[in-house]
């Protein structure tokens, strides 16, 4: 049985939800809201700040920049973690995969590294490389390109040139939306990977009906979509009719 990643403590999930809802909260407010000491809250905040999920200020905690992956990762953390865990099952020991920037993709990289299966991860995300750097046995190949400071990701034509030097069977991406043409992004500088095969999408189902400005890939280029258990049967049927496999991550046991 693989080790996998440990679920985030329920208190940490609630803490992140509070910060996301309010933008900035005092340690005293968080202590009262969660019913634990200020010492415990400070330890929690230090750990979550180290992971890039929030920022510390004197006596306060606040959200990171809206373009930062840590910002996106802090929303619906457990939902995204379950999607990542489910997607990790399709990766074989010793396999080389490409993982693009994104919150679900970040947790997938963490899951693969924690399983200790000697997976090689090729990525354009400096955030992902930093996020998993302390997991023993991690092998990361970081693609070159123009560096976006807030999102901590490499973008532009050079990334595409670097990516084409690698032949991988699985290429995991996150998305900002989708429509009848395919899966989409709000950033026109996202990774160019025309040579990639086996494109696999990791996304929450709430993005199925969001629009975005840039087409990443048409549906015929996509092998499968991993999403949450809240996806509607109609959406599943429509995607399956297009030839895609739709795999849902189960809800936690209550």
Backbone bond lengths (Angstrom), bond angles and torsions (degrees), N, CA, C in turn:
res aa  C-N    CA-C-N  psi(-1)  N-CA   C-N-CA  omega(-1)  CA-C   N-CA-C  phi
1 X - - - 1.465 - - 1.525 108.88 -
2 X 1.332 117.11 130.39 1.445 120.28 -177.47 1.515 110.39 -73.70
3 X 1.326 113.73 155.07 1.447 118.69 -178.48 1.519 111.92 -69.81
4 X 1.329 115.91 -46.34 1.453 120.05 -176.99 1.517 110.89 66.40
5 X 1.310 116.60 -177.11 1.443 121.40 176.65 1.512 109.38 -96.62
6 X 1.320 116.78 149.11 1.446 120.46 178.92 1.513 109.93 -79.13
7 X 1.345 117.85 138.30 1.455 119.32 176.73 1.523 109.72 -59.28
8 X 1.315 116.65 147.46 1.457 120.55 176.10 1.522 108.80 -66.31
9 X 1.331 116.24 142.38 1.457 120.79 178.05 1.532 108.86 -57.41
10 X 1.341 118.04 137.08 1.469 120.22 -178.92 1.529 112.98 -53.80
11 X 1.330 117.30 -34.12 1.472 119.78 178.33 1.524 111.33 -64.07
12 X 1.344 115.85 -38.19 1.463 119.41 179.46 1.525 110.89 -67.14
13 X 1.321 116.34 -39.15 1.460 120.02 177.17 1.527 110.51 -62.63
14 X 1.340 117.10 -44.06 1.466 120.88 178.64 1.524 110.63 -64.93
15 X 1.328 116.13 -38.68 1.464 120.16 179.30 1.536 110.59 -61.98
16 X 1.326 116.40 -45.60 1.462 120.39 178.48 1.527 110.97 -62.74
17 X 1.324 116.65 -40.59 1.464 120.01 178.68 1.530 111.00 -60.70
18 X 1.330 116.67 -40.88 1.467 120.65 179.38 1.523 111.22 -64.42
19 X 1.334 116.62 -43.51 1.467 120.82 179.52 1.530 109.82 -64.50
20 X 1.339 116.35 -41.97 1.465 120.32 179.86 1.526 111.35 -63.41
21 X 1.334 116.48 -37.75 1.463 120.65 -178.56 1.524 112.18 -72.57
22 X 1.342 115.98 -34.99 1.467 120.11 -172.52 1.525 114.59 -106.30
23 X 1.322 116.90 -16.30 1.452 120.58 179.26 1.509 113.87 83.65
24 X 1.335 117.21 -42.59 1.474 122.17 -178.27 1.523 107.76 -155.86
25 X 1.337 117.09 131.81 1.461 120.94 179.97 1.520 110.03 -141.62
26 X 1.323 114.47 148.33 1.462 120.52 177.51 1.518 110.29 -79.07
27 X 1.331 115.22 153.76 1.459 121.15 176.99 1.525 110.05 -57.81
28 X 1.330 116.60 -39.86 1.470 120.40 179.77 1.529 111.28 -62.99
29 X 1.330 116.91 -39.62 1.468 121.22 178.67 1.520 111.45 -65.74
30 X 1.332 116.46 -42.56 1.461 120.89 179.68 1.526 110.74 -66.47
31 X 1.332 116.31 -39.29 1.459 120.68 178.37 1.522 111.12 -60.34
32 X 1.336 116.58 -44.57 1.456 120.88 -179.94 1.525 111.62 -68.56
33 X 1.324 116.55 -40.13 1.470 120.73 -177.12 1.513 112.22 -68.27
34 X 1.354 116.87 -33.87 1.459 120.47 -175.43 1.531 113.29 -101.59
35 X 1.328 116.79 -6.23 1.454 120.38 175.65 1.516 114.88 69.63
36 X 1.333 117.07 33.07 1.464 121.46 176.60 1.524 108.55 -131.09
37 X 1.322 116.42 168.39 1.462 120.73 -176.27 1.528 111.42 -70.55
38 X 1.317 115.27 160.28 1.463 120.43 176.74 1.531 110.88 -65.60
39 X 1.316 117.27 -31.21 1.468 120.83 176.83 1.530 109.79 -62.02
40 X 1.336 116.07 -44.48 1.475 120.34 178.45 1.522 110.82 -63.68
41 X 1.325 116.33 -43.00 1.464 120.01 179.28 1.524 110.70 -61.07
42 X 1.310 117.91 -42.59 1.470 120.48 -179.86 1.524 110.96 -62.92
43 X 1.329 116.76 -39.81 1.469 119.73 176.92 1.528 110.45 -63.75
44 X 1.334 116.18 -42.79 1.474 120.41 178.11 1.529 110.46 -60.63
45 X 1.320 115.93 -45.81 1.463 120.29 -177.66 1.523 111.70 -64.74
46 X 1.321 116.23 -39.53 1.467 119.54 178.54 1.527 110.82 -61.92
47 X 1.342 116.25 -42.38 1.456 120.40 179.82 1.530 111.44 -65.64
48 X 1.333 116.93 -45.58 1.451 121.09 -178.58 1.527 111.86 -69.35
49 X 1.332 117.03 -33.92 1.463 120.51 175.88 1.524 110.58 -67.61
50 X 1.324 116.12 -37.63 1.471 120.42 177.76 1.523 110.74 -62.46
51 X 1.316 117.51 -32.87 1.463 122.21 177.79 1.521 112.58 -80.67
52 X 1.331 117.01 -6.24 1.458 120.46 179.61 1.508 114.32 83.22
53 X 1.335 118.24 15.81 1.451 121.67 -175.45 1.531 113.28 -89.23
54 X 1.331 116.98 -15.71 1.458 121.84 175.64 1.522 108.76 -158.38
55 X 1.342 116.30 175.45 1.461 121.13 177.59 1.520 109.72 -118.18
56 X 1.320 116.03 144.78 1.455 121.50 175.46 1.515 110.46 -97.33
57 X 1.314 115.80 137.85 1.451 123.46 167.84 1.525 106.37 -127.56
58 X 1.312 117.67 165.74 1.462 119.90 -177.15 1.525 110.28 -60.71
59 X 1.346 115.15 109.69 1.456 120.47 178.78 1.511 115.20 80.24
60 X 1.342 116.90 1.23 1.463 120.99 -175.27 1.529 111.16 -136.41
61 X 1.335 114.87 165.05 1.464 122.33 168.70 1.519 106.76 -131.98
62 X 1.330 116.55 143.85 1.455 119.30 -179.25 1.522 110.22 -144.37
63 X 1.316 115.33 166.17 1.449 120.95 179.48 1.522 109.96 -71.12
64 X 1.336 114.90 152.12 1.450 119.95 172.78 1.529 108.67 -80.22
65 X 1.327 116.77 174.77 1.459 121.72 -179.07 1.525 110.83 -54.23
66 X 1.330 116.33 146.35 1.462 120.74 -177.61 1.522 112.62 -64.59
67 X 1.336 117.93 -19.36 1.463 121.05 178.22 1.523 112.36 -90.52
68 X 1.303 116.70 -8.48 1.459 121.36 -177.76 1.527 109.59 -78.06
69 X 1.347 116.93 137.71 1.465 120.52 178.98 1.526 110.59 -59.63
70 X 1.335 116.59 -33.83 1.459 119.62 178.00 1.514 112.41 -59.23
71 X 1.327 117.10 -33.23 1.465 122.02 176.55 1.524 110.17 -63.47
72 X 1.323 116.63 -49.15 1.466 120.77 -179.78 1.524 111.38 -67.72
73 X 1.317 116.50 -35.46 1.459 121.32 -178.43 1.525 111.59 -65.44
74 X 1.333 116.36 -31.29 1.468 119.56 -176.96 1.524 112.77 -72.73
75 X 1.326 118.15 -19.96 1.465 121.33 176.34 1.526 110.39 -81.70
76 X 1.338 116.90 130.02 1.466 122.15 174.94 1.534 111.08 51.63
77 X 1.316 115.77 45.06 1.461 120.73 -173.96 1.524 112.64 -54.76
78 X 1.325 117.13 -49.66 1.471 120.10 -175.66 1.523 111.48 -64.79
79 X 1.320 117.12 -36.76 1.457 121.21 177.38 1.530 110.25 -60.02
80 X 1.323 115.95 -45.94 1.469 121.34 -178.88 1.526 110.76 -68.53
81 X 1.318 116.44 -36.23 1.460 119.15 179.53 1.528 111.17 -64.33
82 X 1.343 116.68 -38.59 1.463 119.37 179.11 1.534 111.39 -67.19
83 X 1.337 116.45 -37.46 1.465 119.85 176.09 1.526 109.75 -62.12
84 X 1.321 116.52 -44.57 1.467 121.15 -179.73 1.519 111.47 -62.86
85 X 1.320 117.01 -43.48 1.469 120.54 179.31 1.516 111.19 -61.68
86 X 1.322 116.28 -41.01 1.477 119.68 -179.70 1.528 110.71 -66.79
87 X 1.323 116.67 -41.39 1.467 120.48 -179.80 1.523 112.10 -67.52
88 X 1.311 117.48 -31.71 1.467 121.31 -178.51 1.527 112.19 -62.40
89 X 1.314 117.29 -23.15 1.469 120.75 -178.17 1.524 112.17 -66.31
90 X 1.323 117.89 -21.52 1.467 119.35 -177.35 1.529 112.63 -86.24
91 X 1.340 117.49 -4.27 1.459 121.45 -179.60 1.521 109.46 -95.19
92 X 1.314 116.46 127.65 1.461 122.10 -177.17 1.532 110.88 -88.23
93 X 1.343 117.58 153.25 1.472 120.74 177.68 1.528 111.24 -55.82
94 X 1.331 115.52 135.67 1.452 120.85 178.00 1.514 115.06 80.33
95 X 1.312 117.62 0.33 1.463 120.93 -176.14 1.534 110.97 -76.79
96 X 1.326 115.85 152.04 1.464 122.31 173.15 1.514 108.58 -104.96
97 X 1.331 116.31 126.99 1.460 121.08 -177.96 1.524 109.07 -129.53
98 X 1.319 115.65 157.34 1.455 121.87 173.63 1.518 108.55 -108.27
99 X 1.329 116.09 131.91 1.459 121.46 -178.36 1.516 108.49 -128.42
100 X 1.322 116.09 119.24 1.455 120.84 -179.85 1.515 110.07 -85.90
101 X 1.328 116.15 167.33 1.452 121.34 -177.91 1.524 111.70 -62.30
102 X 1.340 115.85 148.40 1.460 121.32 177.52 1.512 110.13 153.43
103 X 1.334 116.87 161.03 1.462 119.71 -176.20 1.524 112.31 -72.71
104 X 1.339 118.18 -46.88 1.467 119.91 175.30 1.525 110.69 -62.19
105 X 1.321 116.09 -38.24 1.464 120.25 179.99 1.525 111.44 -66.38
106 X 1.327 117.25 -36.09 1.467 120.99 177.00 1.524 110.47 -61.45
107 X 1.323 116.86 -44.65 1.462 120.35 -179.75 1.522 111.58 -70.91
108 X 1.329 117.43 -29.27 1.463 120.20 173.20 1.526 110.05 -63.84
109 X 1.323 117.52 -46.05 1.462 121.16 178.74 1.527 110.69 -59.14
110 X 1.330 116.67 -42.70 1.459 120.28 178.40 1.532 111.03 -62.44
111 X 1.324 116.32 -43.34 1.462 121.04 -179.88 1.527 111.33 -62.37
112 X 1.329 117.04 -44.83 1.463 120.68 -179.42 1.521 111.17 -64.18
113 X 1.329 116.71 -41.19 1.464 119.89 178.92 1.520 111.71 -66.50
114 X 1.338 116.45 -40.81 1.462 120.61 -177.68 1.519 112.36 -68.81
115 X 1.319 117.38 -24.38 1.466 120.44 179.70 1.524 112.22 -72.74
116 X 1.324 117.52 -14.57 1.458 120.74 176.36 1.509 114.03 62.88
117 X 1.344 116.87 39.55 1.462 120.72 -176.29 1.528 112.18 -105.13
118 X 1.337 115.58 17.09 1.474 121.04 175.72 1.521 112.13 58.36
119 X 1.309 115.92 38.20 1.458 120.90 175.51 1.521 109.51 -76.81
120 X 1.326 116.71 137.96 1.464 121.68 172.37 1.518 108.30 -98.18
121 X 1.329 115.99 128.47 1.465 121.44 -177.74 1.521 109.06 -112.49
122 X 1.324 115.53 122.46 1.461 122.22 172.72 1.514 106.78 -101.87
123 X 1.329 117.26 128.45 1.459 119.69 -175.26 1.518 111.53 -147.76
124 X 1.319 116.00 156.38 1.456 121.62 172.22 1.526 111.37 -100.37
125 X 1.331 116.62 9.31 1.460 121.65 -173.44 1.521 111.94 -107.05
126 X 1.336 116.30 111.49 1.458 120.31 173.43 1.527 110.51 -66.92
127 X 1.330 116.67 -28.65 1.464 120.64 177.29 1.523 110.11 -62.46
128 X 1.341 116.89 -46.14 1.464 120.47 178.99 1.526 110.40 -61.93
129 X 1.329 116.85 -45.75 1.467 120.38 -179.86 1.526 110.97 -57.85
130 X 1.329 116.75 -41.16 1.461 120.80 179.22 1.520 111.69 -72.49
131 X 1.333 116.72 -35.41 1.464 122.28 -175.98 1.527 111.86 -63.86
132 X 1.339 116.87 -34.57 1.474 120.30 -174.88 1.523 112.67 -107.49
133 X 1.316 117.75 6.73 1.464 120.17 -168.94 1.520 113.92 -63.03
134 X 1.325 118.51 -25.40 1.459 120.68 -176.33 1.522 113.38 -93.05
135 X 1.330 117.67 0.88 1.462 120.15 176.75 1.527 108.13 -82.95
136 X 1.311 116.98 121.52 1.464 120.65 -175.35 1.524 110.77 -62.43
137 X 1.325 115.08 142.23 1.459 120.75 178.27 1.512 114.08 84.29
138 X 1.322 116.97 3.80 1.458 120.83 -179.02 1.533 110.43 -70.83
139 X 1.314 117.33 132.14 1.460 122.16 173.87 1.520 108.30 -123.98
140 X 1.331 116.23 112.15 1.456 122.65 -177.21 1.524 109.04 -119.83
141 X 1.315 116.66 132.50 1.457 122.67 170.46 1.523 106.68 -111.01
142 X 1.337 116.47 116.28 1.458 121.55 -176.65 1.526 109.61 -97.64
143 X 1.330 116.12 122.30 1.451 121.55 -179.88 1.524 110.76 -74.33
144 X 1.331 116.70 145.46 1.454 121.41 179.32 1.514 111.88 -84.74
145 X 1.332 116.21 163.08 1.451 121.09 179.18 1.511 111.21 160.83
146 X 1.323 116.65 -170.59 1.460 121.49 175.66 1.523 109.00 -76.46
147 X 1.335 116.46 131.96 1.461 121.15 -173.15 1.521 110.95 -91.66
148 X 1.349 116.08 122.14 1.459 121.30 171.92 1.523 108.56 -90.43
149 X 1.310 116.68 114.66 1.458 121.57 -169.28 1.521 113.04 -63.93
150 X 1.338 117.54 -46.99 1.458 119.80 -175.51 1.525 112.33 -68.37
151 X 1.333 116.30 -45.84 1.466 119.80 -178.36 1.521 112.79 -84.26
152 X 1.338 117.05 -9.31 1.469 122.93 178.70 1.527 111.45 55.18
153 X 1.316 115.67 48.63 1.450 120.75 -175.89 1.523 109.67 -135.53
154 X 1.333 116.25 148.75 1.456 122.37 175.67 1.528 108.88 -90.77
155 X 1.334 117.04 133.61 1.455 120.96 -177.92 1.530 110.36 -136.13
156 X 1.330 115.63 172.72 1.446 120.94 173.51 1.517 114.53 98.79
157 X 1.336 116.52 179.01 1.470 121.76 -174.85 1.521 114.36 -59.37
158 X 1.337 117.64 -33.60 1.463 119.64 -178.90 1.520 111.50 -63.44
159 X 1.326 116.88 -33.78 1.467 120.45 177.08 1.526 109.56 -62.51
160 X 1.333 115.16 -43.32 1.461 119.17 178.79 1.512 112.09 -61.84
161 X 1.329 117.11 -40.90 1.465 120.86 178.63 1.527 111.07 -63.73
162 X 1.324 115.82 -43.17 1.473 119.58 178.19 1.528 111.07 -64.56
163 X 1.338 116.17 -43.74 1.470 120.67 -176.25 1.523 110.96 -62.11
164 X 1.333 116.93 -34.76 1.461 119.71 -177.51 1.523 113.40 -69.15
165 X 1.326 117.33 -11.69 1.466 120.59 176.97 1.530 111.93 -79.22
166 X 1.313 116.94 -9.27 1.460 121.14 -177.75 1.522 109.91 -115.36
167 X 1.301 115.79 134.96 1.456 122.00 175.04 1.527 107.82 -108.13
168 X 1.305 115.68 112.39 1.463 119.88 -179.60 1.522 108.87 -123.74
169 X 1.311 115.11 152.78 1.459 120.25 179.00 1.518 112.74 -87.28
170 X 1.335 116.39 -20.19 1.457 120.22 -178.19 1.522 109.44 -133.57
171 X 1.311 115.54 129.05 1.455 122.51 178.90 1.521 107.67 -128.29
172 X 1.341 117.23 110.98 1.456 122.76 -176.07 1.526 110.24 -95.43
173 X 1.327 115.88 131.65 1.462 120.13 178.23 1.527 110.20 -133.65
174 X 1.323 115.17 155.26 1.445 121.89 168.02 1.521 108.28 -102.44
175 X 1.310 117.23 165.30 1.461 120.92 -178.29 1.530 109.88 -136.45
176 X 1.343 114.85 164.50 1.466 120.82 174.50 1.515 111.93 -105.19
177 X 1.333 116.88 -15.66 1.452 120.58 -179.57 1.516 111.01 179.39
178 X 1.320 116.51 -178.68 1.464 121.10 176.11 1.528 109.42 -157.10
179 X 1.323 115.19 154.96 1.459 120.51 173.51 1.520 108.15 -144.90
180 X 1.326 117.23 -162.78 1.457 119.80 -176.30 1.523 113.41 -65.70
181 X 1.343 117.45 -17.90 1.466 120.07 -178.42 1.531 113.37 -86.05
182 X 1.338 117.00 -26.30 1.462 119.84 -178.38 1.520 111.75 152.03
183 X 1.335 116.17 -162.18 1.466 120.97 -179.72 1.527 108.86 -90.48
184 X 1.353 115.65 146.80 1.456 119.72 -166.88 1.523 112.73 -132.75
185 X 1.333 114.67 163.00 1.458 123.15 178.76 1.517 109.02 -133.71
186 X 1.320 116.27 156.93 1.464 120.76 175.45 1.523 112.04 -91.52
187 X 1.343 117.34 -1.51 1.467 122.16 -176.27 1.524 110.03 -119.53
188 X 1.333 117.48 115.67 1.462 120.85 -177.19 1.527 112.52 -72.72
189 X 1.333 117.42 -8.98 1.466 120.39 -179.27 1.521 113.44 -94.29
190 X 1.341 116.67 5.04 1.469 119.67 -179.61 1.522 111.47 -56.55
191 X 1.311 115.25 159.88 1.461 122.66 -172.11 1.525 113.46 -50.60
192 X 1.331 115.84 135.30 1.460 122.60 173.70 1.524 107.53 -95.44
193 X 1.308 117.04 119.84 1.467 119.65 -176.23 1.514 110.29 -142.14
194 X 1.313 115.08 57.03 1.466 119.91 -176.61 1.517 112.81 -62.16
195 X 1.344 116.95 -23.46 1.457 120.60 -178.12 1.530 112.64 -88.46
196 X 1.323 116.49 -6.35 1.464 119.19 -176.27 1.519 111.14 -69.86
197 X 1.324 115.54 142.17 1.460 121.77 175.06 1.522 108.55 -115.35
198 X 1.320 115.44 159.09 1.459 119.61 174.22 1.513 113.53 63.70
199 X 1.324 117.52 49.47 1.468 120.67 -178.89 1.533 109.54 -69.94
200 X 1.326 114.90 130.34 1.463 122.33 -177.90 1.522 108.08 -124.61
201 X 1.318 116.33 125.72 1.463 122.23 -177.66 1.523 109.93 -97.10
202 X 1.332 116.39 133.39 1.459 123.13 172.66 1.518 107.66 -115.39
203 X 1.326 117.58 118.24 1.460 119.35 -177.14 1.514 111.78 -159.76
204 X 1.305 116.13 150.64 1.457 120.70 169.45 1.532 108.90 -72.03
205 X 1.312 116.56 149.29 1.461 120.86 -176.28 1.521 113.03 -67.83
206 X 1.336 118.26 -18.99 1.468 120.39 178.75 1.533 111.24 -64.37
207 X 1.323 117.58 -19.29 1.464 120.02 179.91 1.527 113.04 -85.23
208 X 1.322 116.95 -5.62 1.466 119.99 -178.86 1.529 111.98 -61.74
209 X 1.314 117.33 -27.47 1.463 120.42 -176.22 1.529 111.84 -118.07
210 X 1.333 115.92 22.53 1.462 120.48 172.61 1.521 109.58 -97.46
211 X 1.316 115.31 146.32 1.461 119.37 176.10 1.520 109.15 -99.31
212 X 1.306 116.56 156.77 1.456 123.66 175.24 1.520 107.59 -149.43
213 X 1.317 116.12 161.31 1.462 119.52 -166.55 1.525 114.80 -79.88
214 X 1.340 117.88 -28.51 1.461 120.23 -170.60 1.528 112.04 -116.28
215 X 1.325 116.61 130.15 1.458 120.82 174.89 1.519 109.56 -76.19
216 X 1.335 116.58 123.26 1.468 121.26 175.77 1.521 110.65 -84.78
217 X 1.332 115.60 -57.77 1.458 121.54 -179.30 1.526 109.86 -146.79
218 X 1.332 118.09 140.30 1.464 120.20 169.97 1.523 109.17 -71.93
219 X 1.319 116.22 162.33 1.460 120.26 -175.24 1.529 113.11 -61.62
220 X 1.324 117.33 -30.58 1.467 118.85 -178.40 1.524 113.05 -66.72
221 X 1.331 117.79 -15.01 1.468 121.17 177.99 1.526 112.54 -91.08
222 X 1.326 117.05 -4.34 1.463 121.22 -172.66 1.521 110.66 -105.00
223 X 1.324 115.62 133.90 1.464 121.47 179.13 1.521 111.91 -84.49
224 X 1.330 117.02 -46.78 1.461 120.13 -173.90 1.519 110.92 -157.60
225 X 1.325 115.29 163.09 1.458 122.87 176.41 1.517 108.61 -128.88
226 X 1.326 115.94 125.88 1.461 122.03 173.64 1.521 107.84 -101.52
227 X 1.330 116.01 127.67 1.452 120.12 -176.81 1.524 109.97 -145.35
228 X 1.328 115.79 -174.21 1.468 119.88 -176.40 1.525 111.67 -89.97
229 X 1.314 114.79 171.94 1.466 121.03 -175.16 1.523 112.94 -75.08
230 X 1.336 117.72 -5.46 1.462 120.48 179.42 1.527 112.91 -86.18
231 X 1.327 117.42 -0.77 1.466 120.37 179.79 1.527 109.79 -60.37
232 X 1.335 116.55 140.38 1.457 120.01 -177.83 1.529 111.09 -78.08
233 X 1.332 117.88 147.21 1.471 120.92 177.38 1.531 112.48 -57.81
234 X 1.334 116.82 -33.27 1.466 119.95 179.43 1.523 111.17 -65.38
235 X 1.337 116.14 -41.26 1.471 119.62 178.43 1.522 110.85 -65.32
236 X 1.329 116.33 -40.71 1.467 120.10 178.30 1.524 109.98 -61.88
237 X 1.316 116.63 -46.44 1.465 120.73 -178.73 1.521 111.30 -61.92
238 X 1.332 117.33 -40.40 1.465 120.81 -179.45 1.529 111.07 -65.83
239 X 1.316 117.11 -43.04 1.464 120.55 -179.66 1.532 111.07 -69.28
240 X 1.318 116.52 -39.73 1.467 119.33 177.66 1.522 111.06 -64.86
241 X 1.321 116.78 -33.03 1.463 120.17 177.23 1.524 111.45 -66.31
242 X 1.326 116.20 -23.91 1.462 121.23 176.19 1.531 111.89 -84.88
243 X 1.325 116.78 -0.74 1.461 120.81 177.89 1.502 115.06 94.58
244 X 1.332 118.41 10.47 1.461 121.99 -179.58 1.527 110.32 -94.74
245 X 1.312 115.85 145.59 1.462 120.87 169.55 1.522 107.88 -88.20
246 X 1.324 116.96 131.63 1.456 121.94 178.06 1.534 108.45 -113.37
247 X 1.336 115.94 117.36 1.463 121.28 -176.85 1.529 107.81 -115.37
248 X 1.328 116.40 124.85 1.452 120.27 -177.25 1.522 111.44 -104.99
249 X 1.327 114.65 143.94 1.463 121.56 175.80 1.519 108.22 -88.71
250 X 1.310 117.28 127.93 1.441 121.49 -177.17 1.518 112.75 -67.51
251 X 1.324 115.15 155.58 1.470 120.36 175.70 1.525 109.20 -76.29
252 X 1.343 117.15 154.16 1.465 119.65 179.79 1.512 111.17 -66.11
253 X 1.325 116.12 151.30 1.457 120.16 176.21 1.504 110.18 -70.17
254 X 1.336 114.85 143.03 1.458 119.26 179.87 1.512 109.80 -108.79
